[in-house]
Amino acid sequence: MTEATAKKKGLKAFPTSFWLANLMELFERGAYYGMNSVLAVYLVKILKFDEQAVGVLQGFFYALTYILPIVGGALAERLGYRRMLMVAFSLLTIGYFATGLVTSYGLIFLFLLLVGTGSGLFKPIISGTIARTTTKENSGLGFGIYYWSINIGAFIAPLIVSWLKGFRWQYVFFASALWCFLMLIPTTFFYRDPSRPTNTKSIKEVISSALIVLRDSRFMLMIVIYSTFWIIYFQNFGTVLWYLRDFIYRAPVDRFMASIGIPFHFDAEHVTVINAGTIILLVVLVSRIVKKLKPLPVMAAGILIGSTGFLILALSQNPWYFILGIAVFSLGEMTAHPKYYSYVGLIAPKDRVAVYMGYAFLYGVIGSLVGSNLGAVLYEKILKPVTPPPELVASGASLPFETVKQIRFFWLLFAVLGFSTMIGMLIFNKYFSKDTPEANLKAWKIMLGLYVVLTGVGLYFFLYALFFTPQVQWKTMVQSFIMLSIGGGGIAISWKKPEV
């Protein structure tokens, strides 16, 4: 920031690049959440893909958006923010538009990976711009505006999607492409690179830093534990949407909205609206309440609240319970997640806090890969066989007892997973939070054992899919490849025993 700008107060203290970055964030997140608010339903309902195939596709797509910022940040620092923004928005525009044109599984997979690449390259540029156009005094306000931009985009775009898909489903993808294409205009003519540090990391240095973090078994143990909460989070883009479509009688919500003069049809895209709307309404209040509290207790409370949201989904098929469950989960998410980054800063080695903070997002890689695949498999095994006829759901009649029992069992699995995350984080904090030789050795044994088990399970499923079924089970093979990659890679990286 310039000296003149730094002397200004309030909103006037932020330069043009700051506001352009937030505008770009709003439009890019609108494109992303707009499409993802209905993607799982579109692929299953319109294109007739099965849930497991969609889970595999979504798992890779979402994971890519968490992995690529590592490389994207380094490229932006070396090549320039503006140049990489143009690359990112071009990839996003092409990816969204092409996804709306094609109908084959392979091509949709390909173009969504293109979208994931653009999104992954985009993320670190905007957060980097915010960091470099704010000061110590106004960074809190600056990042607060940034987070609001994300959630405003996630709130508004699905409402537009609700209208667009009434004409043609492809318009959802074309709209996302349009939002990104429009952002090429301010990028080309108005955006200017903020000042960059004199020393920028090369790709080789980035990989070297990644290996240091991945070899730290204590840190990776925390990531694995916390990522189980994000397995639950990613159900909001898959199983929650299918459940709403297949089991929830939604007419009471439509009638209520009509009674206050709003034409409305409660559908999949409104899950994202509820999530973002809850955060927009309550984030300031929640932030003030937890501001001075220690990170771990707040994280535990947030995870408990979020898990309770999925417990509410298990209690009833009433649409108001459904809305309450999503809102409660969103409250838990906004409570736990901001404090997670504070907790990472506390447990990371003191001389490498900045490096470890750069890899704190790894929870999203595990959460998306496991969550999307696991949710789809469980949905096909547990809920799909008891899906009632659409006419029965639309009539508002009570569902058969066997169906209700399976619904309760399904959502209780995820609620218990969430409660287990909370317990796991409390145990980790007690025995592993301090960077000591004893804690590192215990964590190494646990993680190495986990990697070995994961490799063994992956190998079993690979052989089963290849040799013990009438036809090669490609979806199972892909899932086994994920397990073999994580397990085998973990063994290779962590094989050396830490010094005591």
Secondary structure, DSSP 8 states (H G I E B T S, - for coil): --HHHHHS-GGGGS-HHHHHHHHHHHHHHHHHHHHHTTHHHIIIIIS---HHHHHHHHHHHHHHHHHTHHHHHHHHHHH-HHHHHHHHHHHHHHHHHHHHH--SHHHHHHHHHHHHHHHHHHHHHHHHHHHHT--TTTHHHHHHHHHHHHHHHHHHHHHHHHHHTTT-THHHHHHHHHHHHHTHHHHHHT-------SS---HHHHHHHHHHHHT-HHHHHHHHHHHHHHHHHGGGGTHHHHHHHHH---HHHHHHHHHTT------THHHHHHHHHHHHHHHHHHHHHHTTS-HHHHHHHHHHHHHHHHHHHHH---HHHHHHHHHHHHHHHHHHHHHHHHHHHHHS-GGGHHHHHTTTTHHHHHHHHHHHHHHHHHIIIIIGGG---HHHHHHT----HHHHHHHHHHHHHHHHHHHHHHHHHHHHHHHTSS--HHHHHHHHHHHHHHHHHHHHHHHHHHHHHHHSSSS--HHHHHHHHHHHHHHHHHHHHH-S----
